[in-house]
């Protein structure tokens, strides 16, 4: 009785091995007698692996330019890919160990460098609104904590999150929120208090501008007897 052997698809390990061998042959043919580029620094998604020989070839050419001592990364340039004009994005290191960026057209032997990547423009108005909102929330939390044992507390100033008004101060010196309230002591004598909450943005280095607000903001509150009349709600 004849035994029929079914053909099995190649295992993942075999496919990976064949791909590695093919890539090694491509690298060998492209590099010739030149120094080989470190493949570990080159990356393409699986859907773009057909472009790998070109990526490697351009990386090799880039390393042979006078300024580029070593290619330290190479990949697709996402912004150009989204616009339909595909480019490779390389980072090179010169002989003084300074890094710079290079764009390369996969269809031409040309480079665009040095590539200056401009940081996105900061929306200072949006940052101020976010800081103020965070400060209001922290002030409310501090007020609730500091007055939790006061008897018959009557708040004369609306909740900071429920009204729209500008606090006193500036980002450099800190903003100040004011909350007036009444209470009674153990002998039920009336007490008049004013809570002052200060919100200050701490100075940070340019590299720390993306830190969360809670790490860039200091909020402090003091409660003292109120010596002036309570403000009327506007």
Buried (B, 14 or more C-beta within 10 A) or exposed (E): EEEEEEEEEEEEEEEEEEEEEEBEEBBEEBBEEEEBBBBEBBEBEEEBEEBBBBBBBBBBBBBEEEBBBBBEBBBBBEEBEEEEEBBBBBBBBEEEEEEBBBBBBEEEEEBEBEBEEEEEEEEEEEBEEEBBEBBBBBBBEBBEEBBEEBEEBEBBBEEBEEEEEEBEBEBEEBBBBBBBBBBBEEEEEEBBBBBBBBBBBEEEEEEEEEEEBEEBBEBBBEBEEBEEEBEEEE
